[in-house]
């Protein structure tokens, strides 16, 4: 903006339907950016389609409307629900509802063929950073692998066991297991540094995996079976788990 704005009308429109408008009363200074979250939610429940969502603003006295409108396609993600336990996934029949994302994401699914990480924990499939070949992860990577929605409402004391093989720059780059009970809006670290069994081996990783300092870093010298209680997640109906990986520049 080139002058201070005290209020502005903001609209979104889905597939050319009825616009939804709200007023943002935050003050935006010249040459700055304001962020607004709509209070009126949108219905994107049809997982079989994609939506074209248009956003635009209306400012009193603004006669130059160039750049006031943005249209973007949105495809809802269909995450399966897990409600039968014990739950086991060795990825031999596909990704099993797990997927990857993030910044400079190099995660790949399949058979690892690296010099160091050259096999799966069981069977032939796994998730690995740097692609399946003999390449490394990216400098500045902030990525993750995230699992399906787990209904743990009938479980009192859930425990996770998972195969891990890590090879990263010690104390600079690393990974952490995190959990969310609010659909991924907030994430909490599972476990602490030096917890059994084969849990985090560092509490000061400079890349801050998952925006916190603890995690796995350095080299594990092959596959390990890691185990930890999923503290405070028993009885929760919507649990998401993710491996967050971060690397410095």
Buried (B, 14 or more C-beta within 10 A) or exposed (E): BEEEBEEBEBBBBBEEEEEBBBEBEEEBEEEEEBEBEBEEEBEBEEEEEEBEBBBBBEBEEEEEEEEEEEEEEEEEEEBEEBBEEEBEBBBEEEBBBBBBEBEEBBBBBBBBEBEEBEBBBEEEBBBBBBBBEEEBBBEEBBBBBBBBBBBBEEBEEBEBEBBBBBBBBEBBBBBBBBBBBEEBEEBEBBBEBEBEEBBBBBEEBBBBBBEBBBBBBBBBEEBBEBBBBBBEBBEBEBBBBBBBBBBEE
